Amino acid sequence: MRRFLFWFLLLVLVGGTVGSILFMLQPRPSLHHPQFGNDCLDLLTDETESAVDCVRVFYGTNRDVRFDGEGPAPDGEIDTTDVIAADSQQLHVGRADVWLPKLIEEGGTRERGETPFLKGEPPEEQDELVKYVFLTRITKAGEERFLMELDEALIDQNSYAALLFVHGFNTLFEDALIRSAQLSVDLSQRGLFDVGVPLLFSWPSAGQVSLGHYKGDQDRSIAAAPYLEQFLDLIIENSDIDRINIVAHSMGNRILTKALEDYAADYLERHGEAEIEFRIILVAADVDREIFDQVTGVLDNLQANVTIYTSDADRALHVSEIVNKGKLRLGDTDGNKPYIRLNEFYETVDATGVATELFGLGHNYYSDNPFILGDMLCAMAEANPEERALERLRYADLEDGDEYYRVNAAIEPGYEECSLFRNAFPLNNISQAPEEPRFEPMALPPPPEMAPMERE
């Protein structure tokens, strides 16, 4: 078995290195709009406004944020020139505007499931830009300006919620901004409940695949935890948010676990009971199970609803276990022996049969294959597991084993919003644009009250 794991690790690392070299030899897609430096809404015309979703993502990062001249005043902002994978040892905040083709139920591109990036020169016809994904502007802001714009976004969306994404290993800053915007649109598109204004915490991942980069990202992820805690403090203490939905992927779970442990330690003293709702989704978590188990007692101060998505098909987790000397990862199903916490606020879901790597930019995000976003949405909304595409299982197949769930694409969910299959794809022609805006601001009733998971 050890020999197999050795050769598996070698194959993955060699494959990752070769893949990185091939990737670097290929021209990188243009992520910047031809008129980069402008707010997305200012770039829309009468012809394009119904074909594009402009998504504003509010970010916090400890990456090195570059800009010309002096930094912004507390109530000001400045356009960035670059954001690089180095630890600046301070928290920067700002916002980015993302231009996304509208999702439509009829037509749209399914080709290889790729995110539609522009490759090569911009088209001469401006209307052709509607079928590509772009960043149109990235700014760094003073805290006063950041909080003012965040509150304006909450008011515009008639929302009291935020959707915070913490990305994983091998992720560049601009890629993470785009993925955060896509998650926001996708989770809102099904209309089940208000997922909130999109937030991103980005840590200095090198955005490359190799053993050295993995270890480097590992160190940088842990060093970023205090800045995520600071970001949470800034948002929760100073904005009108009463529910925060958090999605963490891969190595991002390390940062989130440590930051929440420190944040939760004195949460009750500072906030009292249940002032803020936390709904947390942990996907393919690259965290030592024992370490996570040790901090759950402190996390209970938050009274958070936690869904843990595991997988036996996530190659990065297998590599992580070997690099970390065989210590089981929280996100690894381990055959039929996933991590299970016997607590009414925790739920474990084996997602081996569907895509959990959709958080990596590029392939598969818009494919026809089953994926977990629909179930993630229903987990956030606290939908009854019996109404989702889930089957009940027992730990190690023991009759008295603890209960967990497995995603099953063959099951028709009771709620169509929980479907594992995408029902809308990016338009690929301006003529496909809907006549009216597809996404209306969400009303603010609480999520539907559904029975929590029952144990036999």
Secondary structure, DSSP 8 states (H G I E B T S, - for coil): -HHHHHHHHHHHHHHHHHHHHHHHHS---B-B-TTTTS-HHHH--TTTTTTEEEEEEEEEEEEEEE-SSS---TT-EEE-SEEEEEEEEEEEEEEEEEEEE-EESSS---GGG----B-SS--SSGGGGGGS-EEEEEEEE-HHHHHHHHHHHHHHTT-SEEEEEE--SS--HHHHHHHHHHHHHHHHHT-SS---EEEEEE-------SHHHHHHHHHHHHHHHHHHHHHHHHHHHHS---EEEEEEETTHHHHHHHHHHHHHHTHHHHH-TTSSEEEEEEES--SBHHHHHHHHHHHGGGT-EEEEEEBSS-HHHHHHHHHTTT--BTTB-TTT------STTEEEEE-TTSB--TTSSSTTTT-SS-BSHHHHHHHHTT--GGGSSEEEEEGGG-TT--EEEEE-TTS--SSGGG-SS---EE-SSGGG--SS-S------------------
